[in-house]
Each structure stands twice: as structure tokens, then as C-alpha cells.
Amino acid sequence: MAALSARLQTILELIPQATLRLVDVGCDHGLLSRAFLEAHPESRALLIDRRPGPLAKAEALLSEQASSGRAEFRLADGLAAWCPTAGDTVVIAGMGGREILGILGRLAEEERFVGQKDFPIRILVQAMRDMPFVREALRRNGARSGGQKLCRDRGWIYSVDLYEVLFSTLKAVTPASVVREEEDWLGTWLWKSIRSEISSPDSGSRFSPQETLAYLRRQQRIAEGEIKGLSSAEVAQREALLTVFAQSIEVLEG
């Protein structure tokens, strides 16, 4: 059995225990869904990919689970083949943040959801880039942060974020032009952890110092790189954000 990468293992660990069905968007090889089903024998998985090749590999990998009705496969773009039910946890990972928001935004165009009964959905997101835009859009539309983990994989530091959101809110997600809040740049749980550590050193952060500093520095570099495209008012706000980042790094380095 192929081992999960550090990134996929972190995603697996953050999937809520109450998940009845995992909706694996862009499932690729199916390793995440297989590991989830092995750990949760009463649960099911819906694997979605828009590429026939990877989906065929996932079908072969989970043939036993498919024969028992625990795994289903859909060749589709994003969530086009998803019929939401209570107990779903949607995982969208391994792609760009704007692509993730595009997938969520297209739900609003689906006529089949007209009159859909509203209920809470858990969504677990991990973007290879532009993660602050995903956080900002979800938070602005009422999503509640349910957890966050950091991981290092192949030399890169990633954040995996869990949200709970009403289905009606999920359909209304749209990206902002600029991300301003520290919470969106770093993630709710990490930002709270950093603030707690700064106000009360050695308070027992749930994130390792190495991961925290690595992610802070990465987001600092990205925020610096975007300054050239900002208006004068936005530049002032971004410089204030960078000051907060620099001060946090200085304190955490001790």
C-alpha cells in the first residue's frame, strides 16, 4: 500500500470524525479516499475528477470499496456531480486558491439547487497558492473555522483549513480583489495561536515553532511581492500587515 504524503496525511487527520461521506474533489489517484474509508468503515466516499486517466486509477485502487457500495466515482468538473447530503465533508485540495473559489462559485449557477433545503456542510481546503483569498471569501460569507493544521511536504509549507458553512452560503462564495486581514493571511487558528504566544510566551502553541515561522515567512514574502499592484491606500494597509508579520517573527524567534 502506498503511503500518504505529508500533505495528504494532514488532510486525513483534519477530516471530522462525524463525516458520513467524503466528497473528494480532484481525487487524482484516490489514496486519500482509500485511507479515509479504511479508517472509517461505516462511511462512504464520492470521488470526483475531470480527467479520465486519474479517475480510472482511483476506480482500480478502490475496486473493493466500490463493489460494496462504499465508493462512487464521477467524471465531472469540480462539484458538478455532487448532490449534497447532511454529513458530507467536501475536500478540495492540491490546486490553486482561485480555482477552488471558481469551483465553489459555480454552484450558484446550478439550477438543480434551486429550492435545495439548507443545512451545514463541512469543507476542507488546501490551496497550493492564493490560500488567503479562499479564507477571506469563506469568512466573509459566514463560514466558521473548525480547525487548521500546517505541514511540510517536499520542501514546501502548507496550511489545511476546515470550515463549516451553510449550503446557501457556500453557493455565494466570491473572491475579493485584495486580502487585508491577518486572520485571512495566516488562518484563524494559527493567528490566534501566534497572538497567544506573543502575549504569553511558552503558552503551549498547537503549532510547532518551526512550522509557524516557516509559514509566517512564506506569507510575508507573498504579501511583499503583491505590493507593486496595489493602490496607495492598499499599500499603506499592506505595509501595516507586513509590520505585524515582522514583529511576530521577531518575537517567535526569541
MOMO-V572648 format. One line per field, one symbol per residue. ss: DSSP state (H for helix, E for strand, - for the rest). psi: psi as a letter, one per 40 degrees, with the letter a starting at -180 (. if undefined). burial: b if it has 24 or more other ideal C-beta (glycine too) atoms within 12 Angstrom, else e. A space follows every 50 residues. Layout:
ss: ???
psi: ???
burial: ???
This chain:
ss: -----HHHHHHHHH------EEEEE-----HHHHHHHHH----EEEEEE- -HHHHHHHHHH-HHHHH---EEEEE------------EEEEEEEE-HHHH HHHHHHHHH-HHH------EEEEEEEE---HHHHHHHHHH---EEEEEEE EEE--EEEEEEEEEEEHHHH-----------HHHHH-HHHHHHHHHHHH- --------HHHHHHHHHHHHHHHHH-HHH--HHHHHHHHHHHHHHHHHHH HHH-
psi: hhiiiddddddddehidehdhhhghfdbeeddddddddegeeiiihhhie hddddddddddfdddddeeehihhhihbfdehhiiheihhhhieiidddd dddddeddehdeehehhhiihhhhihidifddddddddddeeihheiiii ihhfeihihhhhihiiddddeehiiidhhdidddddiddddddddddddg ifefieiiddddddddddddddddeeddeiiddddddddddddddddddd dde.
burial: eeebbebbbbbbbbbbeebbbbbbbbbbbbbbbbbbbbebeebbbbbbbe eeebbeebbebbeebbeeebbbbbebebbebbebeeebbbbbbbbebbbb bbbbbbbbebeeeeeeeeebbbbbbbbbebbbbbbbbbbbbebebbbbbb bbbeeebbbbbbbbbbbebbbbbebbeebbbbbbbbbbbbbebbbebbee eeeebebebebbbbbbbbbbebbeebeeeeeeeeeeebeebbebbeebbe ebee
